[in-house]
Amino acid sequence: ALTDIATTGVFGEQELLAAALSTRAGHKVAIGVPRRGEKKELVDHALQNAREALGRRLAETSTQARLLEGFQQTFGLDIVPTRIEVYDNSHIMGTNAVGGMIVAGPEGFVKNQYRKFNIRSTKITPGDDFGMMREVMERRFSRLVAEEGDAEAAAAPDDDADGFPAWPDVILIDGGQGQMTAVRAVLEGLGVAERVVAIGVAKGVDREAGRERFHMAGRDSFTLPVRDPVLYFVQRLRDEAHRFAIGTHRARRK
């Protein structure tokens, strides 16, 4: 519409848009197309901003697509993932424990898909990270199976109001082999272990970024080159999950 205004001074369905804006605003809205002066400069400026914003969005989407393709190759996945879920827990000496789940896809973080889990079980020993992760996995995937059926049935493009898949292709767990053992036991118990690729991200020596070890079923644990773009991508995902879990924990503590 901005391009039409800039080049011809008109755009399609102008009267319909004016009526819609009037209804939304609760009073009459008239649409004018300035030809000169400050208002014309304002329209030109808006057009330039829109072009630049579109260019940035396309560049970001392209970068994200390349990262997801690299993620597929690095972790030996059958497909380029369209939904990655990342889990992290937060607590202080076991109190006010919460689990956080963040979601990323082809266009970056999908914040309306984030979820929090207040740890409810009274059987979990304070500070038992394995027990907390088991509870989060059981609640997340039990509900997913109940609401969406199995992963194949949920793969239809219209399974979500935005066309975004409900089932993850990959889940990233903040933890090493112990956490992965707990997670796989839950997935197997629910019969979905073959539907979802689970990857554990263990902090490296001295918890130093760049030395993370990855744990996957059927493979020895491994690391990635320090400057690997996929490693940076995973670190961003993990940091976002940690930020979300910490924020949720602080809110619950208050």
DRENDO-1510 file (C-alpha; in Angstrom, 1 decimal, always signed):
<recs>
REC; n; res; u; v; w
REC; 1; ALA; +0.0; +0.0; +0.0 .
REC; 2; LEU; +2.8; +2.4; +0.8 .
REC; 3; THR; +4.4; +1.8; -2.6 .
REC; 4; ASP; +1.0; +2.4; -4.3 .
REC; 5; ILE; +0.6; +5.7; -2.5 .
REC; 6; ALA; +4.1; +6.8; -3.3 .
REC; 7; THR; +3.9; +6.0; -7.0 .
REC; 8; THR; +0.2; +6.6; -7.9 .
REC; 9; GLY; -1.3; +8.5; -5.0 .
REC; 10; VAL; -4.0; +5.8; -4.6 .
REC; 11; PHE; -4.3; +2.2; -3.5 .
REC; 12; GLY; -6.8; -0.6; -3.7 .
REC; 13; GLU; -10.0; -0.7; -1.5 .
REC; 14; GLN; -9.3; +2.8; -0.1 .
REC; 15; GLU; -12.9; +3.3; +0.9 .
REC; 16; LEU; -13.1; -0.1; +2.6 .
REC; 17; LEU; -10.0; +0.7; +4.6 .
REC; 18; ALA; -11.4; +4.1; +5.6 .
REC; 19; ALA; -14.6; +2.3; +6.8 .
REC; 20; ALA; -12.6; -0.3; +8.8 .
REC; 21; LEU; -10.5; +2.4; +10.4 .
REC; 22; SER; -13.6; +4.4; +11.3 .
REC; 23; THR; -15.2; +1.4; +12.9 .
REC; 24; ARG; -12.0; +0.6; +14.9 .
REC; 25; ALA; -11.5; +4.2; +16.0 .
REC; 26; GLY; -15.1; +4.9; +16.8 .
REC; 27; HIS; -15.2; +8.0; +14.7 .
REC; 28; LYS; -14.9; +9.0; +11.1 .
REC; 29; VAL; -11.5; +8.5; +9.6 .
REC; 30; ALA; -10.6; +10.0; +6.2 .
REC; 31; ILE; -7.6; +8.8; +4.2 .
REC; 32; GLY; -5.6; +11.5; +2.4 .
REC; 33; VAL; -2.7; +11.1; +0.1 .
REC; 34; PRO; -0.3; +14.1; +0.5 .
REC; 35; ARG; +1.5; +15.3; -2.6 .
REC; 36; ARG; +3.9; +17.8; -1.1 .
REC; 37; GLY; +5.3; +19.3; +2.1 .
REC; 38; GLU; +5.9; +17.7; +5.5 .
REC; 39; LYS; +3.1; +15.1; +5.2 .
REC; 40; LYS; +4.5; +13.9; +1.9 .
REC; 41; GLU; +8.0; +13.6; +3.5 .
REC; 42; LEU; +6.4; +11.6; +6.3 .
REC; 43; VAL; +4.9; +9.1; +3.9 .
REC; 44; ASP; +8.2; +8.8; +2.0 .
REC; 45; HIS; +10.0; +8.3; +5.3 .
REC; 46; ALA; +7.5; +5.6; +6.3 .
REC; 47; LEU; +8.1; +3.9; +2.9 .
REC; 48; GLN; +11.8; +3.9; +3.4 .
REC; 49; ASN; +11.5; +2.5; +7.0 .
REC; 50; ALA; +9.2; -0.3; +5.7 .
REC; 51; ARG; +11.7; -1.2; +3.0 .
REC; 52; GLU; +14.6; -1.4; +5.5 .
REC; 53; ALA; +12.5; -3.3; +8.0 .
REC; 54; LEU; +11.5; -5.8; +5.3 .
REC; 55; GLY; +15.2; -6.2; +4.3 .
REC; 56; ARG; +16.2; -6.9; +7.8 .
REC; 57; ARG; +13.5; -9.4; +8.3 .
REC; 58; LEU; +14.4; -11.2; +5.1 .
REC; 59; ALA; +18.1; -11.3; +6.1 .
REC; 60; GLU; +17.3; -12.6; +9.6 .
REC; 61; THR; +15.0; -15.3; +8.2 .
REC; 62; SER; +17.7; -16.3; +5.7 .
REC; 63; THR; +20.3; -16.5; +8.5 .
REC; 64; GLN; +17.9; -18.5; +10.7 .
REC; 65; ALA; +17.3; -20.9; +7.8 .
REC; 66; ARG; +21.0; -21.5; +7.3 .
REC; 67; LEU; +21.5; -22.1; +11.0 .
REC; 68; LEU; +18.7; -24.6; +11.1 .
REC; 69; GLU; +20.2; -26.4; +8.1 .
REC; 70; GLY; +23.5; -26.4; +9.8 .
REC; 71; PHE; +21.8; -27.7; +13.0 .
REC; 72; GLN; +20.3; -30.6; +10.9 .
REC; 73; GLN; +23.7; -31.5; +9.5 .
REC; 74; THR; +25.6; -31.2; +12.8 .
REC; 75; PHE; +23.3; -33.4; +14.7 .
REC; 76; GLY; +22.5; -35.8; +11.9 .
REC; 77; LEU; +18.7; -35.1; +11.8 .
REC; 78; ASP; +16.5; -36.5; +9.0 .
REC; 79; ILE; +14.8; -33.1; +8.4 .
REC; 80; VAL; +15.5; -29.5; +9.0 .
REC; 81; PRO; +13.8; -28.8; +12.3 .
REC; 82; THR; +10.9; -26.3; +12.3 .
REC; 83; ARG; +10.2; -26.5; +16.0 .
REC; 84; ILE; +13.0; -26.7; +18.6 .
REC; 85; GLU; +12.0; -26.7; +22.3 .
REC; 86; VAL; +14.6; -25.9; +25.0 .
REC; 87; TYR; +14.2; -26.8; +28.7 .
REC; 88; ASP; +15.8; -25.4; +31.8 .
REC; 89; ASN; +15.0; -25.6; +35.5 .
REC; 90; SER; +15.5; -22.9; +38.2 .
REC; 91; HIS; +15.4; -23.0; +42.0 .
REC; 92; ILE; +17.3; -22.0; +45.1 .
REC; 93; MET; +18.2; -25.0; +47.2 .
REC; 94; GLY; +15.2; -26.7; +45.8 .
REC; 95; THR; +12.7; -24.0; +46.8 .
REC; 96; ASN; +10.2; -22.3; +44.4 .
REC; 97; ALA; +11.3; -24.7; +41.7 .
REC; 98; VAL; +10.1; -24.0; +38.2 .
REC; 99; GLY; +10.8; -25.4; +34.7 .
REC; 100; GLY; +10.9; -23.3; +31.6 .
REC; 101; MET; +10.4; -24.2; +28.0 .
REC; 102; ILE; +11.3; -21.8; +25.1 .
REC; 103; VAL; +10.6; -22.4; +21.5 .
REC; 104; ALA; +12.5; -21.5; +18.3 .
REC; 105; GLY; +11.6; -21.9; +14.7 .
REC; 106; PRO; +12.3; -20.7; +11.2 .
REC; 107; GLU; +11.7; -17.1; +12.1 .
REC; 108; GLY; +13.5; -17.1; +15.5 .
REC; 109; PHE; +12.1; -17.3; +19.0 .
REC; 110; VAL; +8.3; -18.0; +19.2 .
REC; 111; LYS; +7.5; -16.4; +22.5 .
REC; 112; ASN; +3.7; -17.1; +22.4 .
REC; 113; GLN; +4.7; -20.8; +22.6 .
REC; 114; TYR; +6.8; -20.5; +25.8 .
REC; 115; ARG; +5.6; -22.4; +28.8 .
REC; 116; LYS; +6.4; -22.5; +32.5 .
REC; 117; PHE; +6.0; -25.4; +34.9 .
REC; 118; ASN; +5.7; -24.9; +38.6 .
REC; 119; ILE; +7.2; -28.1; +40.1 .
REC; 120; ARG; +4.3; -29.7; +42.1 .
REC; 121; SER; +5.6; -33.1; +43.2 .
REC; 122; THR; +6.1; -33.5; +47.0 .
REC; 123; LYS; +8.2; -36.6; +46.4 .
REC; 124; ILE; +11.1; -34.8; +44.8 .
REC; 125; THR; +14.0; -34.1; +47.1 .
REC; 126; PRO; +14.9; -30.4; +47.1 .
REC; 127; GLY; +17.5; -29.8; +44.5 .
REC; 128; ASP; +16.8; -33.0; +42.6 .
REC; 129; ASP; +17.3; -31.7; +39.0 .
REC; 130; PHE; +16.6; -35.1; +37.5 .
REC; 131; GLY; +13.3; -35.4; +39.3 .
REC; 132; MET; +12.3; -31.9; +38.3 .
REC; 133; MET; +13.1; -32.6; +34.6 .
REC; 134; ARG; +11.1; -35.9; +34.8 .
REC; 135; GLU; +8.1; -34.0; +36.0 .
REC; 136; VAL; +8.4; -31.3; +33.3 .
REC; 137; MET; +8.8; -33.9; +30.6 .
REC; 138; GLU; +5.8; -36.0; +31.9 .
REC; 139; ARG; +3.5; -33.0; +32.0 .
REC; 140; ARG; +4.6; -31.5; +28.7 .
REC; 141; PHE; +4.4; -34.7; +26.6 .
REC; 142; SER; +1.4; -36.2; +28.4 .
REC; 143; ARG; -0.6; -33.1; +27.6 .
REC; 144; LEU; +0.7; -33.0; +24.1 .
REC; 145; VAL; -0.3; -36.6; +23.4 .
REC; 146; ALA; -3.8; -35.9; +24.9 .
REC; 147; GLU; -4.3; -32.7; +22.9 .
REC; 148; GLU; -2.6; -33.5; +19.6 .
REC; 149; GLY; -2.5; -37.2; +19.3 .
REC; 150; ASP; +0.8; -38.7; +18.1 .
REC; 151; ALA; +3.4; -36.7; +16.4 .
REC; 152; GLU; +2.6; -37.8; +12.8 .
REC; 153; ALA; -1.1; -36.7; +13.2 .
REC; 154; ALA; +0.1; -33.4; +14.6 .
REC; 155; ALA; +2.3; -32.7; +11.7 .
REC; 156; ALA; -0.5; -31.2; +9.5 .
REC; 157; PRO; +0.2; -27.5; +8.7 .
REC; 158; ASP; -3.1; -26.4; +10.2 .
REC; 159; ASP; -2.6; -28.0; +13.6 .
REC; 160; ASP; -2.0; -24.5; +15.1 .
REC; 161; ALA; -3.8; -21.2; +14.5 .
REC; 162; ASP; -0.6; -19.8; +13.0 .
REC; 163; GLY; +0.3; -23.0; +11.1 .
REC; 164; PHE; +3.2; -23.6; +13.5 .
REC; 165; PRO; +3.7; -27.3; +14.5 .
REC; 166; ALA; +2.6; -28.4; +17.9 .
REC; 167; TRP; +5.1; -31.2; +18.1 .
REC; 168; PRO; +8.8; -30.5; +18.5 .
REC; 169; ASP; +11.3; -32.0; +16.0 .
REC; 170; VAL; +14.0; -31.6; +18.6 .
REC; 171; ILE; +14.2; -30.9; +22.4 .
REC; 172; LEU; +17.3; -29.5; +24.0 .
REC; 173; ILE; +17.9; -30.3; +27.6 .
REC; 174; ASP; +20.2; -28.4; +29.9 .
REC; 175; GLY; +22.2; -31.2; +31.3 .
REC; 176; GLY; +24.4; -34.2; +30.6 .
REC; 177; GLN; +24.0; -38.0; +30.5 .
REC; 178; GLY; +22.1; -38.2; +33.8 .
REC; 179; GLN; +19.5; -35.7; +32.6 .
REC; 180; MET; +19.2; -37.5; +29.3 .
REC; 181; THR; +18.6; -40.8; +31.0 .
REC; 182; ALA; +15.7; -39.3; +32.9 .
REC; 183; VAL; +14.3; -37.6; +29.8 .
REC; 184; ARG; +14.5; -40.7; +27.6 .
REC; 185; ALA; +12.8; -42.9; +30.3 .
REC; 186; VAL; +9.8; -40.5; +30.3 .
REC; 187; LEU; +9.6; -40.3; +26.5 .
REC; 188; GLU; +9.8; -44.1; +26.2 .
REC; 189; GLY; +7.2; -44.5; +28.9 .
REC; 190; LEU; +4.8; -42.3; +26.8 .
REC; 191; GLY; +5.7; -44.1; +23.6 .
REC; 192; VAL; +7.1; -41.0; +21.9 .
REC; 193; ALA; +10.8; -41.6; +22.1 .
REC; 194; GLU; +11.0; -42.3; +18.4 .
REC; 195; ARG; +9.1; -39.2; +17.5 .
REC; 196; VAL; +11.4; -36.6; +19.1 .
REC; 197; VAL; +15.2; -36.1; +18.9 .
REC; 198; ALA; +16.5; -35.4; +22.4 .
REC; 199; ILE; +19.8; -33.7; +22.8 .
REC; 200; GLY; +21.5; -32.9; +26.1 .
REC; 201; VAL; +23.8; -29.9; +26.4 .
REC; 202; ALA; +26.2; -30.3; +29.3 .
REC; 203; LYS; +28.3; -27.3; +30.5 .
REC; 204; GLY; +31.9; -27.7; +29.7 .
REC; 205; VAL; +35.0; -27.7; +31.9 .
REC; 206; ASP; +34.7; -24.9; +34.5 .
REC; 207; ARG; +31.3; -24.2; +32.9 .
REC; 208; GLU; +33.0; -22.3; +30.2 .
REC; 209; ALA; +31.0; -21.4; +27.1 .
REC; 210; GLY; +32.4; -23.1; +24.0 .
REC; 211; ARG; +33.3; -26.4; +25.8 .
REC; 212; GLU; +29.8; -27.8; +25.9 .
REC; 213; ARG; +29.4; -31.5; +25.4 .
REC; 214; PHE; +26.4; -32.9; +23.5 .
REC; 215; HIS; +24.6; -36.1; +24.4 .
REC; 216; MET; +22.4; -38.0; +21.9 .
REC; 217; ALA; +21.1; -41.5; +21.8 .
REC; 218; GLY; +23.3; -43.9; +19.8 .
REC; 219; ARG; +26.3; -41.5; +19.8 .
REC; 220; ASP; +29.3; -40.9; +22.0 .
REC; 221; SER; +29.2; -37.5; +23.6 .
REC; 222; PHE; +30.9; -34.8; +21.5 .
REC; 223; THR; +31.9; -31.2; +21.3 .
REC; 224; LEU; +31.8; -28.6; +18.5 .
REC; 225; PRO; +34.5; -26.3; +17.2 .
REC; 226; VAL; +34.6; -23.1; +19.3 .
REC; 227; ARG; +33.8; -20.9; +16.4 .
REC; 228; ASP; +31.1; -23.1; +14.9 .
REC; 229; PRO; +28.0; -21.0; +14.0 .
REC; 230; VAL; +25.8; -24.0; +15.2 .
REC; 231; LEU; +27.5; -23.9; +18.6 .
REC; 232; TYR; +26.7; -20.1; +18.9 .
REC; 233; PHE; +23.1; -20.9; +17.9 .
REC; 234; VAL; +22.8; -23.6; +20.6 .
REC; 235; GLN; +24.3; -21.2; +23.1 .
REC; 236; ARG; +21.7; -18.5; +22.2 .
REC; 237; LEU; +18.9; -21.1; +22.6 .
REC; 238; ARG; +20.2; -22.3; +26.0 .
REC; 239; ASP; +20.8; -18.7; +27.2 .
REC; 240; GLU; +17.2; -17.7; +26.3 .
REC; 241; ALA; +15.9; -20.8; +28.1 .
REC; 242; HIS; +18.0; -19.9; +31.2 .
REC; 243; ARG; +16.8; -16.3; +31.1 .
REC; 244; PHE; +13.1; -17.4; +30.9 .
REC; 245; ALA; +13.5; -20.0; +33.7 .
REC; 246; ILE; +15.3; -17.5; +36.0 .
REC; 247; GLY; +12.6; -14.8; +35.3 .
REC; 248; THR; +9.8; -17.3; +36.0 .
REC; 249; HIS; +11.5; -18.4; +39.2 .
REC; 250; ARG; +12.0; -14.8; +40.4 .
REC; 251; ALA; +8.4; -14.0; +39.7 .
REC; 252; ARG; +7.2; -17.1; +41.7 .
REC; 253; ARG; +9.6; -16.3; +44.6 .
REC; 254; LYS; +8.1; -12.8; +44.9 .
</recs>
